[in-house]
Amino acid sequence: MNALTFRLLEVFQRVVDLGSITAASTSLSLSQPTVSLQLKKLSSQIGMPLIEQHQGSIIMTDAGHAVYRCAQEVLTAHARLNSQIAALQGVEVGSLKLAVVTTAKYVIPPLLSEFCRAHPNIEINFTVGNRAQIIQRLTDNKDDLYIFSQPPEDAELVCYPFAENKLQVVAPCNYSGPNNCQLADLAEEKFLLREPGSGTRRLVDQYCRQNGVILNKVMIVESNEAIRLSVASGLGLAILSQHTLANSRQDDLKTLDIKDFPLKSHWQVVTHKRRPISLAASAFRDSLIDAFNQPEKITK
């Protein structure tokens, strides 16, 4: 196999990340035939096909996944070297790829804004998705840092708690049902909950299992905003993060006084041992930890 070049790996990474040759060619300021030629050259050097087209989507082969992981590691290490050299020269440059679960979008932007003001020359790529989408990005090693309230169990992850995440039981402002009670006393109320697998839902389900609580009327809503609006309109009760509630109107919801609530977990900033951490990512991770005074790291 001939020596791989940074350019070939960069082109392949960009095609996979953006999902098409057209988008990659625009991003790289190259023509589509040039990008296609680079992909063919890389496949030829590897000796196996790296991607397949299926219903207009690009799907990586097993070989493609291996090359993509290699590209991520090599290009990240190259970017880190450039950042270190720039730092030695007194120039702060670099990039930060950050992926967060949807509820964390209420927590991260103010902190990211402050970081950007302090480091104006760092390029930021900020992705928001549901837990399954962010786990997939983590599996594909697409980003430098990931924000979860319930990180996946993986020995290759290092997780740093940085902020408390509290879940409250909320009701419409005109709610007149049980209050000052246990969650089991609300078992016959309709609950609007996130989809199974989301961080919030996992914490709620864990509490219910441990305490023998069965919520008999559950409606799944795949958006915190939709849940909040639905509760405000009288459709049912919900269990939501205080961060979601803090970024919405307060006069159309009532927080109930339920035993053991708020349920508490921590937002965690997650890195992968396989991916060398850039100076920019390290700086932002440390800024999150410092902001909330949570120095302890957790290896999954």
Secondary structure, 3 states (H helix, E strand, C coil): CCCCCHHHHHHHHHHHHHCCHHHHHHHHCCCHHHHHHHHHHHHHHHCCCCEEEECCEEEECHHHHHHHHHHHHHHHHHHHHHHHHHHHCCCCCEEEEEEEEHHHHHCHHHHHHHHHHHCCCEEEEEEEECHHHHHHHHHCCCCCEEEECCCCCCCCEEEEEEEEEEEEEEEECCCCCCCCECHHHHCCCEEEECCCCCHHHHHHHHHHHHHCCCCCEEEECCCHHHHHHHHHCCCCEEEEEHHHHHCCCCCCEEECCECCCCEEEEEEEEEECCCCCCHHHHHHHHHHHHHHCCCCCEEC
